[in-house]
Amino acid sequence: MPPSAFIVDAFRSPMGRGKAGGALADVHPVDLLAQTLQALFARNPSLDAGEVDDVIVGCVSQVGEQSATPGRMAWLGAGLPVHVPSTTIDRKCGSSQQAVHFAAQGIMAGAYDVVVAAGVESMSRIPMGSARMGADPFGEGVASRFAPGLVPQGVSAELVAHRWSVSRGEQDAFALESHRRAAAAADGGAFDREIVSITTPHGRVTRDESIRRGGSLEKLAQLPTPFRTPELEQRFPELEWTVTPGNASQITDGAACVLLVSDRAAQRFGLTPRARIHTMTIAGDDPLLMLTAPIPATRKALARSGLTLDDIDHIEVNEAFAPVPLAWAKEFGIDLARVNPRGGAIALGHPLGASGARCMTTMLHALEDGDQTLGLQTICEAGGMANATILERI
């Protein structure tokens, strides 16, 4: 068997609303990530930063302030040794989950002993879609193969809702529950160990800004369905148009960090493994539906691991839009009480490049707090892809 890849630490910044005036909006994304890297070595003083083999960072909008290999700039900005390299991963919403996969694969191959897998996205400073502003990202081949054309993710969410018969009421109820669970976790201190505070020009940010309290189904029912247009109504007459800002993930700023090591590195630096990367998979699916690949990715992970969902103690399915986890749960016959028990991206936000590491951080801490063993995480990604990871708590 190949060597195991162990997680010895995982943490994240608070989530700030991704707009002007948001809690983290005045922090450069490089500095946001740099502060998480500084926290890594403050939390693990026995680890020599110069022994890190690579810093693999997920970031989706690699333009403007996020264009100069943000992990490298953050490492330098954190005052860490210049000989340590970095690279940037873009697998859309699963970018930092893929960073964890690449880090683990490097350790299992014997190429790495110590790797930082991280993610960052400042959506207040680099708006979503900035990287392709005014450009055609598809080319003639894709346009002809999928004529009359692929659609934005929000429309894909509508298609998923229709395919799996997910109603507006189900989506709004799921969204409200996401906020309730996240608020309960925050108020009960469940997020305290996983959050590191971030210094801003206005003071220190220590708690998620995104969680909403006091919501109701009545309020959610009043929200518009922004993806509906006359052209799309004509193309998809079967759709009921149920996706709203209230049952979709929030645009946020954030960063997250996962430290992975080999067994020999853990022994050398006196680090205690908290979890083992049990199984890693990636899958593709219909790019028109776009958001359904967590289903085949999960099947692939279970087949590869020899496990069933009955063996899994904690499940994270990223809440890009409510139909994603709802369709996933319907497909597998899973009680929604088992999915995202501490809330998800609808309540905590979805800082694109950081979400994979954020979900993994939350899952690891929840496994520890509940004295559980196995966790499954899967994230849908633009283009019709998804990562799936199974963690085994040590």
N, C-alpha and C positions, 0 to 999 in steps of 0.2 A: 504493500500500500504506500502511496505517496505520503510525505510528511503532512501533518495537519497545520492548518492556519487558524490561529487563535485571536480572538478579540480580547484585548486587555483594558481598553477604555473606549467610551463612546459618549459624546455629549454634543450639545447644540447651543446656539444663541437663542435668546427669546425671538419670537416671531413679531416683526413690526409690519404694520399695514403698508402696502406698497404704493404709497402715494405721497405727494408733498405734505409735509407735516407729520408723516408717520414717525414712529419712535426711532427708527434706524435710518430714516431717509437722508439725514445729514452726515452719514458715515460712508466714506468711499468703500466700495465692495472689497478692494484689496485690504483695507484696514479692518473691515469686518472679519474677514477670514484670518488676517494676521493676529487679531486678538484671540481667536479660537485656538490658533497654533501656540500662542504664548501660554494659554491656559493648559494645553496638553502637557507641556513640560513642567508647569507649576504643579499639576496634579500627579505627575510621575517623575519626581526629582531624581530617581535612580537611573533614568534613561538618559544616555548621552545623545543629544540632538545630532551630533556629527556622525552617529552610527545609523541614521535613517538612510535606507537605500533609495527610496523614491517617495515623492509626494504626488499622489494621483488625485486630481480634483475635477469634480463634475461642475460644469457651467454651460448653460444653454446659449445665452445671448453673448457670444464672444466678440463684441464690438465695443467701441468707446472705452469706458473705464474697465471693462472686462476683457479687453482684447490682447493684452500683453502677457499671456500665460499667467492667469491670476494666481495660481498656486505658487509659482516661482516668485512673483512680485510680493505676495503675502509672506512667504518664507523670509525673503530679504527684509521686508518691512518689519517683521517680527524680531529682527536682529539675530537670526539663526545662521549657522555656518554656510558660507557661500558655496561649498563644494557639493551640497546636497541638491539634486536636480528635481524637476517637477514636470508634469505633463497635464494636459487638459482633456477631459472626456466629454463628448456630447452624444449621449443616447437619450436626448430629450428629457422627459420627466424622470426617467430612471438613471440619469447620468451618474449620480454619486453612488447608487446601488451598483452600477457597472464598475465604478471605481473600486468598490469593495471586492467585486468579483476579480478584477484584474490584480488587485493586491494579493488576494488569497491564492490565485493561480500562480503568481510569481513565487510565493512562499512554497507552495506545493511542488513547484518545478525545481526548487533549490536555487532560484536566481535571487531571491530576497530573503532577508531575515527580519527586517523591521520596515514597515511601510505605513505611511499615513494616507488613508483614503478619506477624502473630504468633499464638500460641495459648497458652493456659494451662488447666490443670485440676489442682486439688488434690483428689484422690479420697479422701485420708485425712481431710480436713476437711469436704468436701462430698460425701457418698456418692452414687454413681450412682443416679439416679432421684429425687433430692431435689426436683427442680423440679416433679414431678407427684405427690408423696406424697399418697395418699388421694384423688386426683382421677381422673376419667374423661377421658382425653385424646382420645377418639375421636368421641364424639357419636353420635346415632342413625343418621345417614346411613352412616357407616363400618360401624357395628355391623350394620346390615341388609344392606349390600352384601357384606360379607365374613363373614356368619354361617357357622358358629357363633362366629366371632371370630378376630382376629389373635392371634398368640402371641408370647411373649418371644423375644429373639434367639437364645438357646441352643436353643430348640426349632426355630427356623428353620434353625440350623446342622445340626440332626439331619435336617431335611427335605432340605437341600442334600446332605448326605452320602448320603442314600438315593437322591436323584435322579441323582447322578453316580457312584454305586457306590463311595463312598470308605469304606474299612474302618477299624475302630478301629486296626488295626495300621499302616495308612498314616498316619493322623493322629498316632499316637504317634511314629512314626519321623520324621515331618516336624517335630514339636515338639522332639524330641531334637536334630535337625540344626540347628534355629533357634538353640538354646542353644550348640551347638558352634561354629557360624559366628560368633555374636556374641562368644563367649569368645575365639575366634581373632583377631577384629578388635580387641577390646579389648586383648588381651595383645600384639598386634603393633603397637599404637599407631595403628591406623587411625581410632579415634574421637578421638584427642587434639586434632586441629585443630577438630573440630566441637563439642566440649564446652567450655562456660565454667563455671568453678567457682561454687558458690553458698555464701554464708555463712549458717550456721544458728546457733542458740544454743549448739550443741555443737561448732562448728568448721566448717571448709570441706569441702564435698562436691565431689569431683572426678571420681568414676567412677560408672558405673551400678551400682546396688545389686541390680538385678533378675536379672542373668544368673546362671544356676545351672550349676555344674560338677559332674561326677561322676554325672550322671543315667544311667538305664538304661531300656531298654524294659520290663524286669521290674518296676521301680518304677512306671513310668507305667501299666502294665497293672493295678496294684492300686487305682488311683484310682476313686472312684465316678462315676456319671453323674447329676449333680444335677438335671437338668431332667426326669427321668422321674417321672411321677405316675400313679396309677391312672386318673384322668380322661383324661390325655393318651394313655395306653396304649390306652384304649378308642377314642379319637378317631383315633389314628394307629397301628393295629395292625401296619402294615408296617414301622415303625421298629425298628432294632436297638439304639438308644440307645448311642451311641459317644462323645459329646462329654463331656470331663472338664475339671477345672481345669488339668490338665497339658497339654492340647492346645488350650487357649484362651488369649487374650491376658491378660496380667497387669494387675491394677488398680494404677495408679501415679500418682505426682505428677510433674509436669514442665511445662516451658515451652520454646518454641522461637520463633525470630525470623528473618524473611527480609527483607532490604532490597532494594527494587526502585526503579529509577530510569529516567528517559528518557535518550536519548543526550546531549542537551544538558546535563542535570544531571550526568551522568558526567564530561563535559568540564569543566564549570564547577567541580566540586569535586575534580577529579583522581582520580576513582574508576575502577577497572578492572573492566569487566564480566566476569563469570565464566561466565554462561550467559544465554541468551535464552529467553523463554517462547515456545515454538514453536507449541503447539496446546493449547487448553483445551476440554473438553467436560463435560457433565453429562447424566445419564440416569436414568430411573426404570424399575422393573421390578416384578414381582409382590410386593406388600407382605407376603404370607404367607411366601413364601420369604425375602424381605427382603434377603438378603445376596448376591444374584446380579447386581445392577446393574453391578458392574465389567465384566461380560461385554459388555453393549450399550454401556457407556461407552467401553470399549476399541475396539470396532468403530467407533464414531462418531469417536473420535480418529484412528484409522488412516485412515478414509475421508476425513476433513477434511484430514488432513496429506498424503495421498498416499503414506504410508509403509506398510511391512509390518513384522511383528514381526521379520523377519530383519534389518531395518535398525536395530533397537533394541539398544543395547549393554548397558543396565542396566534391570532391571524391579523395581519395588516394588509388591507387592500386599499391602495391609495384612492382617496375620494376626489379625483379630478372633477368628476360630476357624479351626482348621486346614482344615476343609472349604472355606473361601472360596478361598484360593490353590490348593488342590488341585483343586477343581472348575474354576477359571479355567484352570489349566494343562492339564487334560484337555480342556476345550472348545477350546483353541487348539493342542493338540498340542505344548506347550512343555516342554522338559527342565527339571525342577525345579532343576537346577544354575544356571539363569539367573535364578531368582526369589529375591529377597531374599538376595543373596550375603553380606551382613553380618548376617544374622539379621533377625528382625522382631519384631512386638509380642508374640509368645509369649515371647521372651527379653528384649526391651528394655522391654516394657510398652506400655500404651495409655492415656496420659492424654488422654482423649477430645478435648477442644478443641485440644490441642497436637499431636496425632499427624500431621496433614497437613503441618505445617511441619517436624516431626521427620523424617518420611520424606523430605521434599524435601531437607533438610539432609544426611542420610546419602547420598542419591542423588547430590547435587552433588559431595560430597567423593569418593565412589567413582568417579565419572566422571573427576575430575581425577587421582586416584591411578592409575587404569588407563589414562590417556591415551585415554579414550573420548569419544564425541561425543553420542550420543542416549540419553536415559533416559525411561522411561514409568512413571508412578505412578498407581495407582488405589486408591480406598478405598471400601468398602461403607458404607452409612449407614442408620440406622434409617428405617423407612417404605418401604424398597425403592428407595434412590437410590444414586448413586455419582458422584464426580468422576473425571476422568482428565486428566492433564497430561503433555505431552511437553516435556522440556527439551532444548535444544541447547547444549552447552558451547561457549564461545567459545575 
